[in-house]
Amino acid sequence: MNKSELTQKLAERTNLSKAEASRAVDALFSVDDGIIARALKSGEKVQITGFGVFESRKREARTGRNPRTGKEIRIGASTSAAFRAGKGLKDAVN
């Protein structure tokens, strides 16, 4: 399911117009100023009971290997977004 399909399903289920549903999806998931992205940028976790947890994880600097040349390279520290599915979501999928 892509973003437009998600917007369509949200509009159908909540009796919102497609434009309103699109704004709701953007408010949650927008990379630039979405609620989840803002929380992760500020170091907060977003926990939705039964669904899962969005969190940012720090990765230490490490040594890697260029697969083409085999030469060792230095990979800098970084922060990445992560999602852990909650028990309710896991049970629903299984």
VMD Tcl script that builds the backbone (N, CA, C; Angstrom):
set m [mol new atoms 282]
animate dup $m
set s [atomselect $m all]
$s set {name element resname resid chain x y z} {
  {N N MET 1 A 0.848 -1.174 0.000}
  {CA C MET 1 A 0.000 0.000 0.000}
  {C C MET 1 A 0.895 1.239 0.000}
  {N N ASN 2 A 0.623 2.158 -0.891}
  {CA C ASN 2 A 1.396 3.399 -0.941}
  {C C ASN 2 A 0.605 4.535 -0.285}
  {N N LYS 3 A 1.181 5.727 -0.299}
  {CA C LYS 3 A 0.585 6.864 0.402}
  {C C LYS 3 A -0.805 7.217 -0.142}
  {N N SER 4 A -0.986 7.210 -1.452}
  {CA C SER 4 A -2.291 7.574 -2.012}
  {C C SER 4 A -3.342 6.518 -1.673}
  {N N GLU 5 A -2.956 5.256 -1.654}
  {CA C GLU 5 A -3.895 4.207 -1.265}
  {C C GLU 5 A -4.261 4.320 0.212}
  {N N LEU 6 A -3.271 4.653 1.052}
  {CA C LEU 6 A -3.524 4.868 2.476}
  {C C LEU 6 A -4.488 6.040 2.675}
  {N N THR 7 A -4.275 7.106 1.943}
  {CA C THR 7 A -5.153 8.276 2.011}
  {C C THR 7 A -6.576 7.898 1.610}
  {N N GLN 8 A -6.716 7.134 0.553}
  {CA C GLN 8 A -8.044 6.709 0.075}
  {C C GLN 8 A -8.744 5.859 1.120}
  {N N LYS 9 A -8.043 4.896 1.701}
  {CA C LYS 9 A -8.636 4.027 2.726}
  {C C LYS 9 A -9.045 4.827 3.959}
  {N N LEU 10 A -8.202 5.786 4.374}
  {CA C LEU 10 A -8.524 6.629 5.521}
  {C C LEU 10 A -9.772 7.465 5.247}
  {N N ALA 11 A -9.872 8.009 4.046}
  {CA C ALA 11 A -11.041 8.809 3.668}
  {C C ALA 11 A -12.312 7.964 3.709}
  {N N GLU 12 A -12.236 6.747 3.200}
  {CA C GLU 12 A -13.408 5.860 3.187}
  {C C GLU 12 A -13.826 5.468 4.599}
  {N N ARG 13 A -12.860 5.119 5.429}
  {CA C ARG 13 A -13.169 4.620 6.766}
  {C C ARG 13 A -13.664 5.698 7.711}
  {N N THR 14 A -13.204 6.947 7.538}
  {CA C THR 14 A -13.543 8.015 8.489}
  {C C THR 14 A -14.541 9.024 7.947}
  {N N ASN 15 A -15.014 8.815 6.739}
  {CA C ASN 15 A -15.939 9.754 6.089}
  {C C ASN 15 A -15.345 11.153 5.958}
  {N N LEU 16 A -14.036 11.247 5.805}
  {CA C LEU 16 A -13.374 12.518 5.515}
  {C C LEU 16 A -13.292 12.671 4.002}
  {N N SER 17 A -13.128 13.893 3.551}
  {CA C SER 17 A -12.859 14.078 2.131}
  {C C SER 17 A -11.443 13.576 1.866}
  {N N LYS 18 A -11.156 13.324 0.619}
  {CA C LYS 18 A -9.828 12.842 0.262}
  {C C LYS 18 A -8.760 13.878 0.618}
  {N N ALA 19 A -9.079 15.163 0.454}
  {CA C ALA 19 A -8.138 16.238 0.788}
  {C C ALA 19 A -7.857 16.274 2.287}
  {N N GLU 20 A -8.905 16.112 3.091}
  {CA C GLU 20 A -8.724 16.106 4.545}
  {C C GLU 20 A -7.906 14.891 4.994}
  {N N ALA 21 A -8.179 13.748 4.401}
  {CA C ALA 21 A -7.427 12.539 4.731}
  {C C ALA 21 A -5.961 12.694 4.337}
  {N N SER 22 A -5.711 13.332 3.202}
  {CA C SER 22 A -4.335 13.575 2.757}
  {C C SER 22 A -3.593 14.474 3.738}
  {N N ARG 23 A -4.269 15.511 4.231}
  {CA C ARG 23 A -3.648 16.394 5.226}
  {C C ARG 23 A -3.360 15.644 6.526}
  {N N ALA 24 A -4.250 14.743 6.907}
  {CA C ALA 24 A -4.042 13.956 8.125}
  {C C ALA 24 A -2.834 13.022 7.983}
  {N N VAL 25 A -2.733 12.367 6.838}
  {CA C VAL 25 A -1.588 11.478 6.585}
  {C C VAL 25 A -0.298 12.285 6.567}
  {N N ASP 26 A -0.307 13.440 5.908}
  {CA C ASP 26 A 0.880 14.298 5.870}
  {C C ASP 26 A 1.259 14.795 7.260}
  {N N ALA 27 A 0.270 15.120 8.078}
  {CA C ALA 27 A 0.550 15.615 9.424}
  {C C ALA 27 A 1.278 14.563 10.257}
  {N N LEU 28 A 0.970 13.307 10.024}
  {CA C LEU 28 A 1.638 12.237 10.768}
  {C C LEU 28 A 2.978 11.837 10.161}
  {N N PHE 29 A 3.007 11.627 8.854}
  {CA C PHE 29 A 4.133 10.950 8.228}
  {C C PHE 29 A 5.067 11.828 7.398}
  {N N SER 30 A 4.821 13.108 7.276}
  {CA C SER 30 A 5.686 13.966 6.469}
  {C C SER 30 A 7.114 13.936 7.011}
  {N N VAL 31 A 8.072 13.810 6.125}
  {CA C VAL 31 A 9.478 13.741 6.525}
  {C C VAL 31 A 9.960 15.083 7.061}
  {N N ASP 32 A 9.484 16.178 6.483}
  {CA C ASP 32 A 9.952 17.506 6.875}
  {C C ASP 32 A 9.363 17.990 8.194}
  {N N ASP 33 A 8.040 17.928 8.339}
  {CA C ASP 33 A 7.435 18.483 9.540}
  {C C ASP 33 A 6.306 17.618 10.099}
  {N N GLY 34 A 6.350 16.321 9.842}
  {CA C GLY 34 A 5.340 15.418 10.384}
  {C C GLY 34 A 5.523 15.227 11.882}
  {N N ILE 35 A 4.470 14.847 12.550}
  {CA C ILE 35 A 4.495 14.670 14.001}
  {C C ILE 35 A 5.525 13.620 14.406}
  {N N ILE 36 A 5.566 12.492 13.710}
  {CA C ILE 36 A 6.514 11.430 14.052}
  {C C ILE 36 A 7.947 11.875 13.789}
  {N N ALA 37 A 8.200 12.491 12.640}
  {CA C ALA 37 A 9.562 12.933 12.313}
  {C C ALA 37 A 10.065 13.980 13.299}
  {N N ARG 38 A 9.214 14.915 13.679}
  {CA C ARG 38 A 9.618 15.943 14.651}
  {C C ARG 38 A 9.986 15.321 15.990}
  {N N ALA 39 A 9.182 14.369 16.438}
  {CA C ALA 39 A 9.463 13.708 17.711}
  {C C ALA 39 A 10.791 12.960 17.656}
  {N N LEU 40 A 11.048 12.263 16.572}
  {CA C LEU 40 A 12.304 11.515 16.445}
  {C C LEU 40 A 13.504 12.452 16.370}
  {N N LYS 41 A 13.354 13.577 15.680}
  {CA C LYS 41 A 14.443 14.550 15.584}
  {C C LYS 41 A 14.799 15.120 16.945}
  {N N SER 42 A 13.802 15.269 17.811}
  {CA C SER 42 A 14.066 15.831 19.136}
  {C C SER 42 A 14.432 14.757 20.158}
  {N N GLY 43 A 14.565 13.510 19.716}
  {CA C GLY 43 A 15.006 12.439 20.605}
  {C C GLY 43 A 13.896 11.733 21.352}
  {N N GLU 44 A 12.644 12.048 21.049}
  {CA C GLU 44 A 11.515 11.401 21.718}
  {C C GLU 44 A 11.153 10.092 21.018}
  {N N LYS 45 A 10.471 9.222 21.767}
  {CA C LYS 45 A 9.883 8.017 21.200}
  {C C LYS 45 A 8.415 8.292 20.930}
  {N N VAL 46 A 7.859 7.660 19.902}
  {CA C VAL 46 A 6.434 7.733 19.632}
  {C C VAL 46 A 5.890 6.326 19.842}
  {N N GLN 47 A 5.126 6.151 20.914}
  {CA C GLN 47 A 4.613 4.843 21.284}
  {C C GLN 47 A 3.109 4.813 21.080}
  {N N ILE 48 A 2.657 3.906 20.228}
  {CA C ILE 48 A 1.236 3.730 19.961}
  {C C ILE 48 A 0.880 2.341 20.504}
  {N N THR 49 A 0.197 2.329 21.626}
  {CA C THR 49 A -0.086 1.086 22.333}
  {C C THR 49 A -0.766 0.076 21.416}
  {N N GLY 50 A -0.221 -1.129 21.395}
  {CA C GLY 50 A -0.756 -2.209 20.575}
  {C C GLY 50 A -0.251 -2.197 19.151}
  {N N PHE 51 A 0.237 -1.054 18.680}
  {CA C PHE 51 A 0.715 -0.959 17.298}
  {C C PHE 51 A 2.230 -1.062 17.242}
  {N N GLY 52 A 2.929 -0.185 17.970}
  {CA C GLY 52 A 4.378 -0.239 17.965}
  {C C GLY 52 A 5.017 1.044 18.439}
  {N N VAL 53 A 6.340 1.073 18.338}
  {CA C VAL 53 A 7.129 2.200 18.818}
  {C C VAL 53 A 8.062 2.679 17.710}
  {N N PHE 54 A 8.027 3.980 17.446}
  {CA C PHE 54 A 8.994 4.618 16.563}
  {C C PHE 54 A 10.047 5.247 17.467}
  {N N GLU 55 A 11.328 5.028 17.175}
  {CA C GLU 55 A 12.385 5.619 17.977}
  {C C GLU 55 A 13.605 5.878 17.103}
  {N N SER 56 A 14.478 6.757 17.597}
  {CA C SER 56 A 15.732 6.995 16.883}
  {C C SER 56 A 16.829 6.233 17.616}
  {N N ARG 57 A 17.723 5.645 16.843}
  {CA C ARG 57 A 18.826 4.867 17.403}
  {C C ARG 57 A 20.144 5.421 16.889}
  {N N LYS 58 A 21.082 5.534 17.808}
  {CA C LYS 58 A 22.410 6.016 17.447}
  {C C LYS 58 A 23.290 4.834 17.075}
  {N N ARG 59 A 24.032 4.994 15.987}
  {CA C ARG 59 A 24.981 3.963 15.555}
  {C C ARG 59 A 26.382 4.523 15.714}
  {N N GLU 60 A 27.238 3.760 16.319}
  {CA C GLU 60 A 28.621 4.173 16.534}
  {C C GLU 60 A 29.386 4.153 15.214}
  {N N ALA 61 A 30.486 4.900 15.179}
  {CA C ALA 61 A 31.378 4.857 14.012}
  {C C ALA 61 A 31.995 3.465 13.946}
  {N N ARG 62 A 32.245 3.000 12.744}
  {CA C ARG 62 A 32.803 1.654 12.585}
  {C C ARG 62 A 33.634 1.561 11.313}
  {N N THR 63 A 34.324 0.463 11.177}
  {CA C THR 63 A 35.112 0.209 9.979}
  {C C THR 63 A 34.332 -0.747 9.093}
  {N N GLY 64 A 34.204 -0.392 7.826}
  {CA C GLY 64 A 33.508 -1.238 6.865}
  {C C GLY 64 A 34.445 -1.622 5.733}
  {N N ARG 65 A 33.907 -2.267 4.748}
  {CA C ARG 65 A 34.724 -2.698 3.621}
  {C C ARG 65 A 33.977 -2.377 2.329}
  {N N ASN 66 A 34.685 -1.747 1.392}
  {CA C ASN 66 A 34.119 -1.466 0.083}
  {C C ASN 66 A 33.989 -2.803 -0.647}
  {N N PRO 67 A 32.763 -3.223 -1.003}
  {CA C PRO 67 A 32.599 -4.543 -1.625}
  {C C PRO 67 A 33.232 -4.647 -3.014}
  {N N ARG 68 A 33.386 -3.518 -3.683}
  {CA C ARG 68 A 33.958 -3.551 -5.024}
  {C C ARG 68 A 35.474 -3.716 -4.990}
  {N N THR 69 A 36.143 -2.965 -4.109}
  {CA C THR 69 A 37.606 -2.987 -4.077}
  {C C THR 69 A 38.175 -3.814 -2.934}
  {N N GLY 70 A 37.368 -4.064 -1.903}
  {CA C GLY 70 A 37.849 -4.797 -0.743}
  {C C GLY 70 A 38.608 -3.923 0.239}
  {N N LYS 71 A 38.743 -2.638 -0.063}
  {CA C LYS 71 A 39.493 -1.723 0.790}
  {C C LYS 71 A 38.661 -1.343 2.021}
  {N N GLU 72 A 39.326 -1.254 3.168}
  {CA C GLU 72 A 38.636 -0.851 4.387}
  {C C GLU 72 A 38.320 0.638 4.337}
  {N N ILE 73 A 37.123 0.987 4.818}
  {CA C ILE 73 A 36.708 2.390 4.870}
  {C C ILE 73 A 36.144 2.689 6.249}
  {N N ARG 74 A 36.176 3.947 6.619}
  {CA C ARG 74 A 35.644 4.389 7.905}
  {C C ARG 74 A 34.205 4.867 7.698}
  {N N ILE 75 A 33.280 4.320 8.459}
  {CA C ILE 75 A 31.882 4.717 8.392}
  {C C ILE 75 A 31.595 5.526 9.646}
  {N N GLY 76 A 31.144 6.753 9.462}
  {CA C GLY 76 A 30.909 7.660 10.578}
  {C C GLY 76 A 29.691 7.292 11.407}
  {N N ALA 77 A 29.624 7.849 12.600}
  {CA C ALA 77 A 28.469 7.649 13.470}
  {C C ALA 77 A 27.237 8.266 12.827}
  {N N SER 78 A 26.076 7.691 13.108}
  {CA C SER 78 A 24.840 8.212 12.534}
  {C C SER 78 A 23.667 7.903 13.461}
  {N N THR 79 A 22.566 8.552 13.181}
  {CA C THR 79 A 21.326 8.294 13.891}
  {C C THR 79 A 20.292 7.868 12.860}
  {N N SER 80 A 19.555 6.794 13.155}
  {CA C SER 80 A 18.562 6.316 12.204}
  {C C SER 80 A 17.231 6.077 12.905}
  {N N ALA 81 A 16.170 6.094 12.135}
  {CA C ALA 81 A 14.835 5.835 12.658}
  {C C ALA 81 A 14.607 4.328 12.694}
  {N N ALA 82 A 13.903 3.869 13.721}
  {CA C ALA 82 A 13.607 2.445 13.860}
  {C C ALA 82 A 12.159 2.274 14.301}
  {N N PHE 83 A 11.593 1.134 13.965}
  {CA C PHE 83 A 10.231 0.804 14.372}
  {C C PHE 83 A 10.222 -0.598 14.960}
  {N N ARG 84 A 9.591 -0.734 16.123}
  {CA C ARG 84 A 9.383 -2.038 16.745}
  {C C ARG 84 A 7.884 -2.290 16.800}
  {N N ALA 85 A 7.466 -3.370 16.205}
  {CA C ALA 85 A 6.036 -3.698 16.207}
  {C C ALA 85 A 5.589 -4.111 17.596}
  {N N GLY 86 A 4.392 -3.683 17.974}
  {CA C GLY 86 A 3.811 -4.039 19.256}
  {C C GLY 86 A 3.140 -5.394 19.209}
  {N N LYS 87 A 2.773 -5.906 20.367}
  {CA C LYS 87 A 2.169 -7.228 20.460}
  {C C LYS 87 A 0.870 -7.306 19.671}
  {N N GLY 88 A 0.047 -6.280 19.747}
  {CA C GLY 88 A -1.223 -6.302 19.009}
  {C C GLY 88 A -1.019 -6.425 17.510}
  {N N LEU 89 A -0.064 -5.694 16.964}
  {CA C LEU 89 A 0.232 -5.750 15.529}
  {C C LEU 89 A 0.808 -7.111 15.158}
  {N N LYS 90 A 1.723 -7.614 15.979}
  {CA C LYS 90 A 2.307 -8.946 15.710}
  {C C LYS 90 A 1.241 -10.017 15.699}
  {N N ASP 91 A 0.334 -9.958 16.688}
  {CA C ASP 91 A -0.736 -10.958 16.755}
  {C C ASP 91 A -1.684 -10.844 15.555}
  {N N ALA 92 A -1.975 -9.620 15.134}
  {CA C ALA 92 A -2.881 -9.423 13.997}
  {C C ALA 92 A -2.287 -9.962 12.702}
  {N N VAL 93 A -0.973 -9.818 12.549}
  {CA C VAL 93 A -0.302 -10.276 11.330}
  {C C VAL 93 A -0.202 -11.793 11.313}
  {N N ASN 94 A 0.037 -12.372 12.475}
  {CA C ASN 94 A 0.133 -13.837 12.551}
  {C C ASN 94 A -1.253 -14.417 12.588}
}
mol reanalyze $m
mol bondsrecalc $m
mol representation Tube
mol addrep $m
